[in-house]
């Protein structure tokens, strides 16, 4: 087996690898067994604790208890506001597809009224939660999955009790969880694989690897997973191999839904779906009918495909 390379390599021979989907499936599984334990990342993970490159800010700080304490993964540390009405904000290194949050407060400093907001650009905000409690310090909620880079907590009222020093917000930890890419690390199947670049390389979370089709018309990749609710997908192509026309096939129950796409100009980063979730989906397939001419051919080259869970 020829080793995968980061750049497209035209020196290999097509006939070294089988184009058959059955052989592709066998190759996929053989490759995944030694790789999955070391490279699999936990989907649905908290995007705050342990993430490098976060930017924190707040309305103020009491006794040096800064906002980044609310994202260090340690419930013994905390952010302490210095005003009754306050806010806390964190900016992620890049936009993530989020669906659930948890806020851990401090006994005696109850969030009687607060709002949680998300934004892609830091200017236009969507309120995903508004409420509060005078008896609970931990809050969690799910919401319609959405892309966001900016996360903001706005506190408008604190219920002080039980020997609390003041009525300023005290937040031990904020957690936001990205929704699951249900195709992640699936072996997949295909119509064929050019130079041994297999379907699992398009769902491994690595933009340096890719699946390469074997035909300019009719090449396809497919991923099967346990039946779930699918909300949207994202397709990232290799530069120079943009999509001109394709079809998305979604298998749900006994139905196969086909959505046609015709771009006219090469598209490298494609977002689709998102109107309403389709529940009961157990497979996802993309068939390519035309791509822009690349360095060697006009066969599709998929760097990454993400099929997102959503309710």
C-alpha positions as CSV (number, residue, x, y, z in Angstrom):
1,X,0.0,0.0,0.0
2,X,1.4,3.4,-1.0
3,X,1.6,5.8,1.9
4,X,-0.8,8.8,1.8
5,X,0.8,12.2,1.0
6,X,-0.4,15.7,1.9
7,X,-0.2,16.9,-1.7
8,X,-1.8,15.3,-4.7
9,X,0.7,12.9,-6.2
10,X,0.4,12.0,-9.9
11,X,3.3,9.6,-10.1
12,X,1.3,6.5,-8.8
13,X,-0.3,4.0,-11.0
14,X,-4.1,3.6,-11.0
15,X,-4.0,-0.1,-11.5
16,X,-2.2,-0.7,-8.2
17,X,-5.6,-0.3,-6.5
18,X,-9.0,-1.9,-7.1
19,X,-11.8,0.5,-8.1
20,X,-14.5,-1.9,-6.8
21,X,-16.6,-0.8,-3.9
22,X,-16.3,-4.2,-2.2
23,X,-12.5,-4.0,-2.2
24,X,-12.7,-0.4,-1.1
25,X,-14.7,-1.4,1.9
26,X,-12.2,-4.0,2.9
27,X,-9.3,-1.5,2.4
28,X,-11.1,1.1,4.5
29,X,-11.6,-1.3,7.4
30,X,-8.1,-2.6,7.3
31,X,-6.7,1.0,7.4
32,X,-9.0,2.1,10.2
33,X,-8.2,-0.7,12.7
34,X,-4.6,0.5,13.5
35,X,-5.4,4.2,13.2
36,X,-8.6,4.8,15.0
37,X,-7.5,4.3,18.5
38,X,-4.8,7.0,18.3
39,X,-6.5,9.5,16.0
40,X,-10.2,9.4,17.0
41,X,-11.4,12.5,18.7
42,X,-14.5,12.6,20.9
43,X,-17.4,14.0,19.0
44,X,-19.9,16.1,20.9
45,X,-17.0,17.4,22.9
46,X,-16.9,20.6,25.1
47,X,-15.3,23.2,22.8
48,X,-14.1,25.4,25.7
49,X,-12.1,23.5,28.4
50,X,-8.7,22.4,27.0
51,X,-9.1,24.4,23.8
52,X,-6.0,26.5,22.8
53,X,-6.5,30.0,21.5
54,X,-9.6,31.1,23.4
55,X,-10.1,34.8,24.0
56,X,-11.8,35.8,27.2
57,X,-13.4,39.1,28.4
58,X,-15.9,40.3,30.9
59,X,-17.6,43.4,32.4
60,X,-15.3,43.3,35.4
61,X,-13.4,41.2,37.9
62,X,-13.5,41.0,41.6
63,X,-10.4,39.9,43.7
64,X,-8.5,38.9,40.6
65,X,-10.9,36.0,39.7
66,X,-10.7,36.5,35.9
67,X,-13.1,35.2,33.2
68,X,-10.7,32.5,31.9
69,X,-11.2,30.7,35.2
70,X,-14.6,29.7,33.9
71,X,-13.1,27.7,31.1
72,X,-10.2,25.9,32.7
73,X,-12.0,22.7,33.4
74,X,-11.7,23.1,37.1
75,X,-14.8,23.6,39.3
76,X,-12.6,24.9,42.2
77,X,-11.8,28.1,40.2
78,X,-14.3,30.7,39.1
79,X,-14.9,34.1,37.5
80,X,-16.3,36.7,40.0
81,X,-18.1,39.7,38.6
82,X,-17.7,43.1,40.3
83,X,-21.2,44.5,39.4
84,X,-24.7,43.3,39.8
85,X,-25.4,43.4,36.1
86,X,-22.5,41.8,34.3
87,X,-21.4,39.8,31.3
88,X,-18.8,37.2,30.4
89,X,-17.6,36.4,26.8
90,X,-15.4,33.9,25.2
91,X,-14.3,33.8,21.5
92,X,-13.4,30.4,20.0
93,X,-10.4,30.1,17.6
94,X,-12.9,29.2,14.8
95,X,-16.6,28.7,14.4
96,X,-18.0,25.5,15.7
97,X,-21.4,23.8,15.3
98,X,-22.9,23.9,18.8
99,X,-26.0,22.4,20.3
100,X,-25.8,22.2,24.1
101,X,-24.4,24.2,27.0
102,X,-23.9,23.9,30.7
103,X,-23.2,26.6,33.2
104,X,-21.9,25.8,36.7
105,X,-22.5,28.6,39.3
106,X,-21.6,28.9,42.9
107,X,-23.9,28.1,46.0
108,X,-25.3,31.3,47.3
109,X,-24.9,33.2,44.0
110,X,-28.0,32.1,42.1
111,X,-28.5,33.3,38.5
112,X,-32.0,34.6,39.0
113,X,-32.1,36.1,35.5
114,X,-29.6,35.6,32.7
115,X,-29.3,35.1,29.0
116,X,-26.9,33.1,26.8
117,X,-26.2,34.4,23.3
118,X,-24.2,33.1,20.3
119,X,-22.7,34.9,17.3
120,X,-20.6,34.2,14.2
121,X,-19.1,37.7,14.0
122,X,-19.5,39.3,17.4
123,X,-22.1,41.8,16.0
124,X,-25.2,39.8,15.3
125,X,-26.4,37.7,18.2
126,X,-28.9,34.9,18.7
127,X,-30.3,34.4,22.2
128,X,-30.4,30.6,22.8
129,X,-31.5,30.7,26.4
130,X,-33.2,33.2,28.7
131,X,-34.3,32.4,32.2
132,X,-32.9,31.8,35.7
133,X,-33.4,30.2,39.1
134,X,-33.2,31.0,42.8
135,X,-32.6,27.4,43.8
136,X,-30.2,26.0,41.2
137,X,-26.6,26.8,40.6
138,X,-26.1,24.5,37.6
139,X,-28.0,25.2,34.3
140,X,-28.0,23.2,31.1
141,X,-30.0,23.3,27.9
142,X,-30.0,22.1,24.3
143,X,-30.9,24.3,21.4
144,X,-31.2,24.1,17.6
145,X,-27.7,23.5,16.4
146,X,-26.0,26.5,14.9
147,X,-22.6,27.8,13.9
148,X,-21.0,30.2,16.4
149,X,-17.6,31.6,17.3
150,X,-18.7,34.1,20.0
151,X,-20.3,32.9,23.3
152,X,-21.7,35.4,25.7
153,X,-23.3,35.1,29.1
154,X,-25.3,38.2,30.3
155,X,-26.4,38.3,34.0
156,X,-29.1,40.8,34.9
157,X,-30.1,39.5,38.4
158,X,-28.5,37.5,41.2
159,X,-30.4,35.9,44.1
160,X,-28.1,36.2,47.1
161,X,-28.4,33.8,50.0
162,X,-26.8,31.5,52.4
163,X,-24.0,33.7,53.6
164,X,-23.0,35.0,50.1
165,X,-20.6,37.9,50.3
166,X,-22.4,40.0,47.7
167,X,-24.9,39.7,44.8
168,X,-22.3,39.6,42.0
169,X,-22.2,36.6,39.6
170,X,-19.8,33.8,40.4
171,X,-19.3,31.3,37.6
172,X,-17.2,28.2,38.1
173,X,-17.4,26.8,34.6
174,X,-19.0,27.3,31.2
175,X,-19.2,24.3,28.8
176,X,-20.5,24.3,25.2
177,X,-20.8,21.1,23.3
178,X,-20.5,20.8,19.5
179,X,-23.0,18.5,17.8
180,X,-21.8,15.1,16.5
181,X,-20.6,14.6,13.0
182,X,-22.4,11.2,12.5
183,X,-20.1,10.3,9.6
184,X,-16.9,10.8,11.6
185,X,-14.5,7.9,11.2
186,X,-17.0,5.8,9.3
187,X,-15.3,3.4,6.9
188,X,-17.5,4.4,4.0
189,X,-17.8,3.0,0.5
190,X,-17.3,4.4,-2.9
191,X,-17.5,3.9,-6.7
192,X,-13.7,3.8,-6.7
193,X,-10.6,5.3,-5.2
194,X,-7.9,7.0,-7.2
195,X,-4.3,6.2,-6.1
196,X,-5.6,4.6,-2.9
197,X,-7.2,7.6,-1.3
198,X,-10.1,6.0,0.5
199,X,-13.4,7.3,1.8
200,X,-12.5,7.2,5.5
201,X,-9.9,9.9,4.7
202,X,-12.7,12.3,4.0
203,X,-14.2,11.9,7.5
204,X,-11.0,11.7,9.7
205,X,-11.0,15.4,10.7
206,X,-7.8,16.0,8.8
207,X,-7.8,18.4,5.8
208,X,-4.5,17.0,4.7
209,X,-6.1,13.7,3.8
210,X,-8.8,13.1,1.2
211,X,-10.9,10.7,-0.9
212,X,-10.2,10.9,-4.7
213,X,-12.8,9.6,-7.1
214,X,-12.1,7.7,-10.4
215,X,-14.5,9.3,-12.8
216,X,-15.5,12.8,-13.8
217,X,-19.2,11.7,-14.0
218,X,-20.8,9.4,-11.5
219,X,-18.1,9.0,-8.8
220,X,-19.8,8.6,-5.4
221,X,-19.0,8.2,-1.7
222,X,-21.4,6.8,0.9
223,X,-21.4,6.6,4.7
224,X,-23.7,4.4,6.8
225,X,-24.3,5.0,10.5
226,X,-26.9,4.2,13.2
227,X,-30.3,5.8,12.3
228,X,-30.3,9.4,13.7
229,X,-31.5,12.9,13.1
230,X,-29.5,14.7,10.4
231,X,-29.7,18.5,10.3
232,X,-27.1,19.7,7.8
233,X,-23.8,18.7,6.1
234,X,-20.6,20.4,5.1
235,X,-18.5,19.4,2.1
236,X,-14.9,20.7,1.7
237,X,-13.2,20.0,-1.6
238,X,-9.5,20.1,-2.6
239,X,-8.4,23.5,-4.1
240,X,-8.8,23.3,-7.9
241,X,-11.3,20.4,-7.8
242,X,-14.5,22.4,-7.0
243,X,-17.9,21.0,-7.5
244,X,-19.9,22.1,-10.6
245,X,-22.8,19.6,-10.2
246,X,-23.6,16.9,-7.7
247,X,-26.5,15.1,-6.0
248,X,-27.0,14.4,-2.3
249,X,-28.8,11.2,-1.4
250,X,-30.2,10.7,2.1
251,X,-31.6,7.3,3.2
252,X,-34.3,7.6,5.7
253,X,-36.5,4.6,6.6
254,X,-37.6,3.1,3.3
255,X,-37.2,6.4,1.5
256,X,-34.3,7.8,-0.5
257,X,-34.3,11.5,-0.8
258,X,-32.3,13.1,-3.6
259,X,-31.3,16.8,-3.6
260,X,-29.8,18.1,-6.8
261,X,-27.1,20.8,-6.9
262,X,-25.8,22.7,-9.9
263,X,-23.4,25.5,-9.1
264,X,-22.2,26.9,-12.5
265,X,-18.9,28.0,-10.8
266,X,-16.6,25.7,-8.8
267,X,-17.6,25.4,-5.2
268,X,-15.0,24.3,-2.7
269,X,-16.8,24.7,0.7
270,X,-20.5,23.7,0.6
271,X,-23.1,23.9,3.4
272,X,-26.4,22.2,2.8
273,X,-29.6,21.2,4.6
274,X,-30.6,23.0,7.8
275,X,-34.2,23.7,7.1
276,X,-35.7,20.9,9.3
277,X,-34.0,17.8,10.7
278,X,-34.6,14.5,9.0
279,X,-34.9,11.8,11.6
280,X,-34.3,8.1,10.9
281,X,-31.5,8.8,8.5
282,X,-29.1,5.9,8.3
283,X,-26.9,6.7,5.3
284,X,-25.6,9.6,3.3
285,X,-24.2,9.6,-0.2
286,X,-22.9,12.2,-2.6
287,X,-22.7,11.6,-6.4
288,X,-20.5,13.9,-8.4
289,X,-21.4,14.7,-12.0
290,X,-19.0,17.5,-12.7
291,X,-16.0,19.1,-11.1
292,X,-13.6,21.8,-12.2
293,X,-10.3,20.7,-13.8
294,X,-7.6,20.0,-11.2
295,X,-3.9,19.4,-11.5
296,X,-4.3,15.9,-13.0
297,X,-7.9,15.3,-13.9
298,X,-11.4,16.5,-13.1
299,X,-12.3,13.6,-10.7
300,X,-13.7,14.8,-7.3
301,X,-11.3,15.2,-4.5
302,X,-13.0,15.5,-1.1
303,X,-10.9,16.8,1.8
304,X,-13.6,16.5,4.5
305,X,-17.3,15.7,4.7
306,X,-19.3,16.4,7.9
307,X,-22.9,15.2,8.4
308,X,-24.2,16.9,11.4
309,X,-26.7,15.5,14.0
310,X,-29.5,17.9,15.0
311,X,-32.9,18.0,16.5
